[in-house]
Amino acid sequence: QVQLVESGGGLVQAGGSLRLSCAASGRTFSSYVMGWFRQAPGKEREFVAGISWSDGTRYYADSVAGRFTISRDNAKNTVYLQMNSLNPEDTAVYYCAAGGTASRDSSRYDYWGQGTDVTVSS
């Protein structure tokens, strides 16, 4: 059993930055990947970024590449999402997820956090 808790969301002006955190507790596996997804009102959940827990390989959606950075602290079982140059299209509920297979498909992830709201004003 793994529990994920996100934090760091909020309201920010376009061009600003936010840093999201996801703390994992319970049993984790070195082979797991950690990912961030987001879901905007009226849209399907989409992949944002992912990182392999074991080797640190990172993956990004084209829409955020160059603006967002995913990182991890293995000792703390925590993954971060640094979001820079935010724009209104980044407004969404952001979810942390963990799974045993690197994937951009949300269905391949086993554990999910409750989500944290990010709102970017124009």
Disulfide bonds with the S-S distance in Angstrom:
Cys22-Cys96 1.93
